Amino acid sequence: MEISLIPQDLKSHPMSPNGDEVQTIRVGVIGCGYWGPKLARNFHDLPGTSLGAISDMRPDRLNEMKQLYPETHTTHNHRDLLGDGIDAVAIATPVHTHYALAKEALLAGKHVFVEKPLASGSSQAMELVEIAAQKNLTLMVGHTFVYNPAVEAVREIVLSGQMGSIYYLNSTRANLGLLQPDINVMWDLAPHDISMLSYILNRQPYSVSARGATYVNQYRNLHEVVYLSILFDGGIMANLRLSWLDPVKQRCLTIVGSQKMLVYDDIAENKVIIFDKGVDVHPYSVTEEQFRASYRHGEETIYPITWREPLLVECEHFADCIRNQKQPRSNGQQGVNVIKVLETAQRSLQNGGVELIVEY
């Protein structure tokens, strides 16, 4: 089915450096549950993209979207988005459907954006990467936090060396819900932290161990709480607390270095604070009797951030990669790597928390 697109006359069009109007990327969104409408809003509002079509199985969802975007084609059949009227599709459906939908779209010649995780397994994800490469198409994963200006700031701080040697990281990502019908809390939330920490440290996880529990959804055996430990290349340790059963929403990362410490709180007004704190051991303290340590309690510095909605940055990046045939920051291979970490952690979760090396 060919979709007729109505121009969004009120939206400005970005210009190239030589003054020419850039190509408008026509995007179709598959899935209008929790995240799909956010993608639709951004692709509708973003200069240089247009919201060409929306697909969902539920009539009530489509009716809501039609009221918001009356000029946009809505359909129950996702294959209506694979015709000539659409350049790219954004997939925001349950995880077990990602592979089949993304593969079908790639084979139809569409650029593809897939919400995290890219697929249910690394072999499926790798196949998607290979198809995208063969067809010279953009494949991007929705690792939203690597497009967060606060995370960009944390990466700059860490890689600048001002924190000294990084000792360890501690992350909490918790809230009451949303329980998922087909994946556990680790597969739902940990992709954020795995992709984010790999980006901040510019390193890949080396080994993992995981322990967790199922309290509510026991008949499905989908863990609602997981404690995940990751050892990165170079020996940097990270501990993640992931929960769907917490009374207060928390998204907080602490990084401890030999020179300084840092707290990134995604919910706080001042998202990134650097602490000039640390412990120095006297170089001549070679025995217990001679041991001496001094503690630094210096200033706290609020790191300035120019804020933009991360999802807007992400959608803008997707369109730019399509136009300029660039590899996305969260490309398909990054999606494969995250899934391999998750698969290894899942084996640990099922085997008493044993530490396992991630095989890429």
Phi, psi and omega in degrees: 000126178273133184259128177271127183257133177264125182301144176267086191297333185276357183260133179288155180250132180292152181246147176284168181303331180271008175093001179277147177289133183280162180297132173278125179269120181269116189247136171251139181252126177255114180106121182234043177278247182277314190263330182307313179300330178290319175296316180301316180301315183291317179291332176290318187272337188288125174302134179094356174228156173226146178273099187278325184196157179224136180233139174199156181278341186263123179301322182295323177295314180297321179297319178297316181292324179295324177294324180285321185229075186298337181277352185267135179290133176240146185204153174276344186255111182297338181292343175295341181272000186258011179272196187287344184279358185231136177267327187212153175237146174246125187253119179228065184238174176305148188303322184293349179262350187303311185300308185296317181293317180294318180298315180298320180292318179297316180294337176275002177087021181260141168291147189227131170247126182237131174297155183287152345286161185303321181204180180278346181206158185291328179294320176296315181298319180295323178298320178297320178299317181293319179295316180300319180294316180299324184262003179057047181246153177279128173237121185227143181252144183280061173274078193301327187290340177284356175251008180279125180304328178292321178292322174303317180296316180298318178300314179301316181297313183295312184286343177289340180089358184292342177273355184078206176288134179280123179277301182201167177230147179226125184234140173237124176229100189216153177190175172268097185092184357269121178295138182255148183279344188232355179220159177272179186296329180294314179292334180280311189260325185297331176306326176300309186287320180298312179293319182295312182291323176298322180290315180297315184275344186057041180218160177256147173302138180261315179215161182218157167214147185214139171228148181196186181207154175245119183249322188257310187261052190293329183290340175263346182055045176254110186301133176263344180225130178220137170251115186244125176252134181233132172253121181270161173309134182093359174086011179282130184259139175228137177241130183241131172250120185238127185209139168261002188237041178252146182285338185233134178292129179225134173219084189228135178234128174248133177238127181248122178241174183288337181252320182217169178232161185213143172235125174248113179246109187291341182267338184286157176294312175267097193284328184235121178234130178259132180250123175276071182230155178173181180234129177241127178261133180302131185298340180263009179277080185262348177232165180299323182292329184265358187299129177220135178227144176242146185244127179268130176232072184273200186284157171258133182239123174281120183279127183288137182227133171268110191274135167222149179300123182304321181293325176296315178300318181296313180295320177298318179296320178300312180296319180295321179294323177296311183297319189254008177052048178256155174283128178295155175301319176255067184282179183300321180294323175298321177297320177298314182300318179297318180294323178295323175295316180296317179298318179294318179295326178295320177296321177296318180301324182273356183230043171072019176084020180298143178282132183230141177279137178278124180257112182271000000 
